[in-house]
Amino acid sequence: MNNKKQKLELTWIGKDEQPRLEPRILIEDPERSYGHTPNPSQEGNFKSNMLIHGDNLLALKALEQDFAEKIKCIYIDPPFNTGAAFEHYDDGLEHSIWLDLMYRRIKILHGLLRSDGFMTVHLDDSEASYMKVFLDEIFGRANYLNTITISANSPFGFKHTSKSIFKTANFLFLYAKDITKSQIKTLYKAREYDTAYKFILKERTTDYKQWAWVLVAEETAINLGFESANKAKRILGKNDFEKAVAEYAIANCERVFRTASVTGGALQKRRTTIEQSKTNRNKIFTHPNDDMPYFFLNGERILFYDERMQLIDGKKQPGEVLTDMWNDISWEGIATEGDVDFPKGKKPEKLIERIIDLTTMEGDWVLDSFGGSGTTGAVAHKMGRKWIMVELGEHCHTHCLPRLQKVIDGTDQGGISKAVGWQGGGGFKYYYLAPSLLKEDKYGNWIIDERYNPNMLAAAMAKHEGFKYSPDETVYWKQGKSTEKDYIFTTTNFITVEFLDKIHEEMQAEESLLICCKSFSRPCGNRYPNITVRKIPNMLLGRCEFGKEDYSLNIINMPVNPDEPEFVPVGMPANSKSTKSKKGKPRKEASLFEEEAE
């Protein structure tokens, strides 16, 4: 009998050949960082909001050390793999490649989530079914919460085709990291005035036995200066008058009511009072010694409209509990949100607000590794959440940067700004991925990339060895630590016995030290049991894929703009490899997720 544990899973070519990612360091470009950002604390090397330019798989790997199990909400809106060519992304990819590279990213994203965190994946039906299967595999089916259906576009004006039904649905797959620790909020969406609430009390503060009421429409008409509702409707028109009635009913909701029949246990408990109410028309009754404030009229319970009110978008309005069908968010007019143009890729700020509101509290971390036009960062910032966005495309600079700057300045008053009362403030830091630590020289030997200065090298080695890079202000060899007493020191100098002896004299008995250097005297290798000396780059070889800059999805013959300006990150030599092909010729391959770095 085969006792090997079996499981259901989706398989594809290359699934088991996962890359050995290099843990890169992130380098800040102060010229692109913006606004007021808090200083790093002992909680980690990064405290401020982060905009990261770089391959999103390498960027996620770079975040692991500081943000493992720190993110409360992850929202991603990856390319849908529909086969349609977009301006910023070419979305046509062979099916298994799309699955493979999405799987790699979601595996890392899962590790970044807090135990009580949530992940939302936004897709259409092109790959949704397959995504659901491997999300079940990564998160566990027990942690699946909902598939939310949203209406993403309007059928008005579309060109009719007999090949298929017009497509408008998008899907949000919502998962908890651990359903036993996670709790989503109960949210409400706005709804129209319920005309069943057609009565209004003249005065509710008096004794209920003295209550008098009229039709809401009649009181609205009188309040507008008309003799009756019929006359107001004739003069104002049916639509305008009904709108006025709705506004008046909502504004005076504590006096507006309807009646409804009573059933079940409530009926059995209050049957005597209800029967009495039926026989005494137009009089208000309450049940003696009732544990609930029930009022009865003509055998039915009075329901006040204020019980249906919710605070939605900063104002009190009729609301109903949010379900898994979101058809109340308009996609019309979102092209101007953030003052950036991102055809067919931008999502409404209201949509992202709802996802963040559903899953987070103020101050929580929100992550989007497919930054696109910057909507997630903009919305999270306005909502008082901390955020991280990753984007490799040049629209990181043409879209995300200016959009976020306007949010911080308070000049972005579109989207959700007015609903949340956004006036500006805060800031973010801009980072890019450091180049690969090692590269091959002309003889095929692995050497340290010359673009690494001593501080970059020390930070990179600390990350590779699992240490937090946090140089001590007074002790030079304490560049980072893995525990309170375990340190790392990186240097390009030759380590001698005398140098090692001097460090050992300064160490406390319980302290330990890893020294990473280019070369050292042989006796240093085992001179002290609490000091380990290792040689770089030898100590790193075989651990990961050095020299690889692009893990994005590629497609043959993507068009290229020959006039597109090159982007060279701060600190990189001007002659470094650019994101554009030589002489402006089309590349043989280009990225789906981001612009390709050749």
N, C-alpha and C positions, 0 to 999 in steps of 0.2 A: 504493500500500500504506500502510495506517495504522500508523505506528510508535509511536503514543502508548502509553505503558505502561498496561496494564490490570490491574485487581485485583478480587478477589472481596470484596464487602462487603455488609453489611446496611444498607438505606436506609429512611428514614421521613420523614414530613413534619417539616420544621424542623431536620433534622440539620445542614445547612450554615449555619444561622442561629444560630451560637453567640454567647452574650452577651459583651459587653466588660466584664469584671468590674473593679470598683474595688478596688485593693489597700488594704484597710482596715488600720488599726493595731489592736492588741489592748491592752486596758486592764485592768490587774490590779485586782481588788477584794480588798484585804488582809483584810477581814473574813471572806471566804469561803475564802481560802487557808488551808492547814492543815499543821501539822507542821513539821519541819525540812527546809528546802530549800536546796540549795547556791547560792552566788552565781553570777551569770553570769560566764562566762569569755570569753576572746578568740575562742573558737570560734563565738560567736554571741550574740544578745541573750537567748536562752532556754536555760537549762541544766537547769531543774527540770522535773518532771512537770507536765503542763498539763491542766486541765479547762476547756474553752471553751464558753461559752453563746452560741449564735448560729446563724444560717443556715449550714449546713455547706458550701455552695458558696463563700460569701464567706469563711468561716473557712479553708478550704483555700487559697484565693487569698492570704489574709493570711499563711499559713505558708510560702508559696513562697520568699520571700527568705531566710529563715533555715534552712529544712529541705529545700531542693531537694537530692535525691540523698543524704539523710541517714538516711532511715527504712529499717530492715532488714526489718520485718514489718508489713504492712497486713492487717488482718482487717476486713471489713465484713459486716454482717448487715442489709441493707436490707429495707424492706417487700417482701413477696413478690408484691404485686399479685394477690392471690387473689380479690378481690371480697368478702371477709368483713370485717365491721366489728369492729375491736378497740377496747378502751377508750382506749388512748393514740394509736393510729394508725387512720385510716380507709384501708383497704388497697385499695379499689376504684378503679382508674384506667383511663382509656382507654390502650390498649396503647402507642401511639406516644409519648404524653407520658411514660410511665414510661421507655421506652427512651431518649428524648431527654435527660431530666434525669439518668439514671444515667450515660449516656455522658459528659456534661459533667464529672461528678464523677470518674469513673475516668480521664479524660484528665489531670486535675490530679494525682490520686493516683499515676499512673504516673511523673510527673515528680518526685515526692517520694521515690521509692524509690532506695535505693543501687543501684549497678550489680550488686551481689551479693545484692540483696534479693528478697523474695517477697511476692506478694499472694494472699490467699484471699478468695473471694466466696462467701457462704453463701446458698443459695436453695432453694426447692422446685421442682417441675417446671412451675410456672405460667409462668415466664419464662426458665427455665434454658437452653433451647436457643438462644434469641435472645441471651442474655447471652454464651454460649460463642462465638457468631459474632463479636460485636464486641469481646470480649476478645482473640480471635485477631487482629483487625484492629489493636488498640491495642498489644498486647504482641508480636505476631508469633507465628505458629503454632509456630515452632521453640522458643519459650519456654514452651509449654504443658507442664505436668508431669503432672497427674493430675486426674481427676474422682473425688473421694472420696465414697462413698455412706455415709450414716449413718442409723441407725434412730432417728427422732425421737419416736415415741410407740408405745404398746402398743395392739393391737386388742382387748384385754380390755374388755368392757363397752360397746363402741361400738354405736351403733344401725345395724342392718343396712340397707343400701340396695342395690337392684338396678341403680342407675344406673352405678356404677363399683366397682372394687376398692378396699378400704380403703387409704388413703394413709398411709404411714409414712416414706417415704424423703425425706431432704434431701440436698443435694449441695454439696460444697465444690469450687470450681474453683481449682486451685493453679497459679500462674504464677510463673516467674522473670523478673526484669528482664532478665537476660542469662544464659542457660543455660551459657555458657562460663565464667562467673565465679561461679556460684552452686553451693552444695553443701548439700543437705539432709542431716540426720542419719539414721542408721539407728536407728529406734526399735523397741521391743518392747512387745507387749501381754501381759497376764497370761493364762494358760490354766489349765485344771483339771489336777489330778494325772494324769499319764499312767500308767495301770495296767499298761502293758507293762513298766514298770520295777518289777518285782516281786521282785527278789532283793536281798539286802543282805549285804555282807561282814561277817564277825565283826570283822575287823581289817584295814585296808588298808595300814597302815604296815609290816607285815612283808613279807618276801620273797614275791613273787607265787606262788612254787611252794608256799608254805605257806597260801595263801588258803583260807578255808572260808566257806561262805555258807548262808543259809536264806531262806525267803520273808519278805518285809517284813511281811506280815500276821501271821506267827507271832511274829516278834520284837516287833511292836507289842503283841500280846496278852500276851506274857510281861512286857513293860515295864509294862503296865497291871495286872499281877497275876493274869492268867488262865493256865490250863494250856494253852490252845490257841486258835487263831483262831475255830474253830467255837463254842467255849464263850463267848468274848467277844462274838461276833455274836449268840448267843441271848440273852445277858443285857443287852447294851447296845442291841440292835436293829441291823438291817443298816445303816441310814443313819448312825447315830452311830459305829458301828465303822469304816465306810469313811472317814468324815471323820477319825477318829483315825489311821487308816493313812496317809491323804494327808498329814496334818500331820507324822507321824513320818518319812515318806519325804523330805519337803522339808527338814525339820530336819537329817536325816542324809544329804543328797543326795550327799556325796562318797563314801559307801559303797554307795549304791543303784545297781543297774545292770540292764540288759537285754542281750540278744544280738541281733545282726542279721546277715544273710547279707552276704557280700562279693562285689562284682561288678566288672566293668570292669578297668581297669589295676591297681587294688589287688589284685584276685584273681590276675591274671597274675604279678605281682611276688612274691606270697607264697603261691603255690599249694602248694608243697612243705610249708610249715608248716601250712597249712590242712588238707591231706589227713592230715597226721600228727595234727592235733588231732581230726579226725573219728574216727580209729581208736583214740584214747586218751581214752575218755570221762571227763568230769568232772575233767580236768586242764587247767591253764592253760599256754599256750604263748606265746612271743614269737618273731618272725622275727629271725634272726641279723643283726646290724649294720643294723637297720632305721632309717630316718630319721624314723620316726613312732613314738610310744609305743603301738603296737597290742598288745592282749592278745586271745588267741583261746581260746574254750571250745566244745568239741563242734563244731568246724568253723565257728563264727561269731565275729564280732568282739564284744568286750565294750564296751558304751557306758555310761559313767557318767552319772548323772542331773545331777551338778553342771555338766556341760557345757551343759545346757539351762536353767540358772538365769540370771536377769537381775535387775538392780537396778531395780525398778519401784515407783513410789510410795514410795520410801524404804526398801524392804525386798526381800530376795532371794526370788524366787519363780519358778516355771516361766514361761517366756516364749517367744513366737514372733514372728518378724519382722512388723512392721506392714505391712499391705497397703492396698489402696484400698477395703476394706470395713470400716467401723468400726461394729461391732454390739456392742461390749463396754462402751460408755459408757451408764450408766443415766441416764434423764431423770426417773426417779421421785424425788420428794422434793426437787427443785431449787427448789421454790417458796420454801423457807426460806433458801436460800443468800443471803448478804449481808443477811439480815433485811429484804428489800424484796420487795414483791409486784408482779409484772409478768406477768400472765396471757398465755400464748401468745406471749410475746416473749422471755422469759429463756432463755439457753442455759447448759448445765452448765459449771461452772468447769473440770471435767476436760477438756471438749472444747477450750476455749480454751487450757488448759495444753498440750495435745498439739500444737496448731498452733504455739504460741510455741516450745515445746521443739524441734519439728521444724525450725524455720527461723531460730532466733536463738541467741546466746550471752548470758551475763550482761552487762548494761551496754548492750545494743543498744536502739535506739528502736523502739517498737511504737505503731502508730496505728490508731484506730478512729473513723471520722467519723460513725458512727451509734451513739452511746454507749448509748442505751436505758437499761437499769437499771444500767450501770456494770461489767458483768462483765469486760470486757477490761482496763480499768484496774486492777481489783482483782486479777486473776490476774497481770498483768504486774508489778505492785508486789510481790506475794508471791514472784515468781520472780526478783526483782532486775533487772528490765528497766526502762528509762525509757519513759514512756508519754505519749501525747496522746489525749484523747478530746474529741469535739465533740458537743454535743446542744443543740437549740433548745427542745425541749419543756420544760414546767415540771417534768417528772420529772428534769431536770438537778439541781434543788434538792431535790425530794422523794425521789429515789432515789439518784442518783449521789453527791451530796455526803455524806449520812449514811453510805452504804455505804463510801466511801473513808476517811472519818474513822474508822470502826470498824476498818478494815484497819490504818491507821496506829497507832491506839491498841493494837492487838493483841487487841481484844475480839471480832473476827470470827474464830472458830475453825471455821467451816463450810467447805464446798467443799474446796479443796486444802490448807487451812492446816496440818492435822496431817501430811499427806504430805510437805510441804516444810519442816516445822518452823517455821512462821511464828509469830513472837512480837511483831511490830509494829515500827514505826520508819519513818523517811523522811518525806516530805511531798509536797505538790503546791501549785501556784498556780492560782488561779481567774481566768479572763479573760473579758471580754465584748468584742464587736466595737464599735468606735467608730462613731458615726453617720456617715452619708455626709459627706464633707468639704465638699461644695458643696450648696446648695439654692437654689431659685428664690424671689425675693422677690415681693411682691404685684404688681410691675410686670413680672414675667417675667424679671428679670435674675438671673444666677447670682452668688451671694455665698457667702462662707465661713460655715459654720454657727456660730452664736454659742456653741455648746457646746464649741467647740475653744478651749482655753487655749493660751498660747504654746508650752508644751512639746509638747502634742498636735499642734499645727500643724507644728512643726519636725519631729517624728517622721513625720507623715503626708507632708510634702513630701519628706523623705529617701526614704521608701519609694516614692513616685510616681516619683522621679527615679533610682531604682536605687542609692541610697547607704545605707550602714549607719548608723543613728542611734546615735552614740556620742559625746556631748558631751565636749569636752576640758575638763579641770578648771581650766585656767588661761587658755586662749585662747577667748574667747566666740564668735568667728565660726567656730570649728571644731566644728560641731554633728554632723557626720557625714562619712564619706568613702567613696569608691568604690575608690580605690587609696591607697597610702601617702602620696601627695602631692596628691590631688584631693579637695577639700572642698566642703561645702554649708553655707549659712547662710540661715536663714529669719527674717524679721522683719516686723512689721506697721507699722514706722516708715517714714517717707518718707526715701529714700536721697538724700543730697546729694553733691556733688563732694568736699566737705571730708571727709565721712564715708568715702567711698571711698578718698580719698588716704591717710587714716590706716591703713585696713586694708592697703592696698598696701605701705605702709612696713614693716609687720610681717611680710609674706610673704617667704618664701625665693624665690630666683629660679626654682627648678624647681616651685614649688607653683602650683596652679590652684584657682579658687573659683567656685562657682555661687551667686549671691545671689538668693533668691526674696523678693519684697516686694510690698506692695499698690500702691506707686507710687514713682517715682524721677525725679530731674532728668534731662532729655533728654541732657545731655552725658555722663552716667554710662554710657549704653548701649554706647559703644565706646571708653571712655577707656583701658582697659588690655587687652592681648590675653589675659592670663591670668585676667581676671575677667569673668564673664558675669552680667549683671543682667537678670532676667526678672520679669514682673508676674503676680501671682496675683489672680484665678483664671484670667485669659486663657490662661496657659501650659498649663492643664489641660483646657480645654474641647475636647470631641470625642474625648478619649482613651478614656473609659469611661462607663458608665451611672451617673451620679451620682443620688442620691436614691432608689435602689431598695434596699429593705431585705430583700426576701423572694424567694429563688429556689427555694423548696420546691415540692413537688408539691401541687396543690390539687384539691379535689373539691367539688361543689355540695352545700349543705345538710348539712354535718357538724354533729351536735348539739353544743351548748355548755352548760357548767355555769354558770348565772348567778351562783352564789355563789363561783366560783373567785376567790381573791385576786389582785390585780394584782401583777406583779413589775416594779419599776423599778430598773434597774441603778444601782449607786453612781455618782454624778457626773452622773446624768441629772436634769433638773428633774422635780418631782412631777407637773407637768401635761403631760409628754411623752406621746406616743401609747402606749397600753398594748397588751397582748396580748389584751385582752378587748373585745368590742363594747359600744357604749353601751347602758346600761340593761339589760345582760345578755341582749339579744336575740340569736338565732342569727345568725351571720355569713352572708353570701351565699356566701362561699368560705372554706374552711379547709384547713390544710396536711395533707398525707399524711406527709411526712418529719418535720415538727415542728409545733408549734402556730404558727399564723399570726400575724405582726406586722402589724396593719392599717395 
